[in-house]
Each structure stands twice: as C-alpha cells, then as structure tokens.
C-alpha cells in the first residue's frame, strides 16, 4: 500500500481544520510517499513562503530514517554528530524536530510521512494527528 492523493488531500485539509479549531498560526503541510517523493503540499494564506522547506525537511527525515520527528530530536540531543552526518548525507534536507510524522497503514507498514509547520512543533503534531486519523492512517510522532 502507498499513501494516495486522496488520503494526502484529506490529511492536509483536516490538519488545517484542526489548526483553525486550536487557533494556531497559519500552517503548511506536505505529504511524502514511502520513497520520499512529494504527493501533495499546501500552504495556508498568511504562512511564510519558506515553510515548504521546513515541512518537507520534517517529513523527509521521518521517512528516510524510519523515525518520526520526536525520535530524531532525541537522537540529535544524544548524538549530535550522528544527525549532523545524516543531514550531510541528505544534503541538509532533514529537520529533526516534532512535526514530521510517519504514516503507517493498518498492518503497521510505513507508507509515507506528513510534515507540518507553522506553529510550535507540539501544536504542529496535534494538527497533523487529526489529519492522519481522518485519512484512516496511523501516525507515529
């Protein structure tokens, strides 16, 4: 199974909806497939134009390393040299903070990642989890 365009669109719409309910700053969200390729991206009105790179970096690190943003951040705190090396391998494209969530199907297989940015990392995760659930997937934060 892979993340579909329909699921990606649902995730983004519901992530933004949850952001509005929580009164968050304007969000940006990107969905990547299991190979790290962009399936969909949207940036809310008022979100900074550079948010694509941050959302993508959060999701890209999650899918390429097989570990969500919280685990990446913990690893960076424990072994900064490792995450620096990883970022070198991936051309500086990894943003190891919460807001990059792995997408798993019902069998637990990683099928992609969702990266959300715009508010605090913890709030980005809250909004993302709502979007992932609405798409019928399991999110690993």
N, C-alpha and C positions, 0 to 999 in steps of 0.2 A: 504494500500500500504506500501511497505517497500523498502528500498534502495537495488537495485540489484547489483550483482557483476559487471555486465556490466557498470552500472552507476558509481560504485566505481572506476573501471579502467579508465573510461573516465575522471572522476574528477581528479584523480591523474595525468594522462598524460597531461591534459590541464593545471593543476596547475603548473606542471614543465615547460611546454611550455611557459606559461606566465612569470614564473620566469626567464627563459632564455631571453625572449624578454626585460624584465626590467633590466637585468644584475644583478640579485640577487645572493646571495651566495647559495650554494647547499641546496636544500630543502628536507624535509621529510614530508610525508603526510599519515594520517591514516583516514579511513572511518569506522565509527561505525554504527550499526543498532540502532533502537529505544530502544533496551534493553541494549545498551552499549557494545555489542559484536563486536569484530573486523571483518569487512567484507573484508578489504584489507589494506595493508601497503606497502610503498616503500620508500627507502632512496636513494637519488641521490649519485652518485660517488662523493667522497670528503666531504660528510656530516658527521658530527661527529657521532660516533656509539651510543651515548646516546640520540640521537634525538627522538627515538621511545617513550621514556617515556614522553618527553615534548609534542610531537604531541598528544599522547594518552591522557595525562592529560588535554590538552586544549579541545579536543573533548569530553572526558568523563564528564568533568564538565558541558559542554554545554548540553549534552543530559540528564544527570541525574538530573540537576537542572532546565532544561527547559529554560535556559537563556544563551545567547551567551557570548563569552569572554569579550566583552566591558562592558556588563551589570554586569558580575561577577566582573570585575576590579573596576567598580564604587561602587559596593556593598562592596567590600573589603576595599576600601578607606573610605567609610562612616561607615561601621560596621565591622571592622577587626575581632572582636570576633566571629561574625557570620560565616565568611568564614573560620576562624580557626576551629570552631566547625564542619562545613561541611567537611573540609578536614580530621578531626578526624573520622567522620562517614564513610568516604570513604577511610580510610587507607592512607591518604596523596596523593591520586591519582589525585586530582584536581589541575590544573594550571590555575588560574583565570586571564588570560590576553587575549588580542585580538589574534585571530588565531584559536580559537575554534568556529566554525560556525554551527548553527543549520541548518539542511536540512529540507525543507518543500516541500510538493507536491503542485499541483495546487490548492487544496482545503485549503491549509494552515496548514495541519496536519504535525506535526514533525515526520519524518521517520528515523532520524539519525543525525549524526554530522560529520563534516570534521575538522580535526585538522592539521594545517600546522605550521612548524617551520623551522628555518634556517637563516632567515634574521631578520630585525626588525619586530616587531609584526604588524605594519601597512602594511609593504610590504607583510608579510605572508597572511594578509587578502586580499590584492589586487589580489594576485595569486590565492588564494582559490576561490574568487568570480568568476574568469574566469572559473575555473574548474567546479564549481557548475552550472553556466549558460550553459556550454557546455553539461552538463548531463541532461538538461531540468528541473532542480530543482530551487527552490528559496532558497537563502542563507540569513540567519539572522546573522549579525555580532555583 
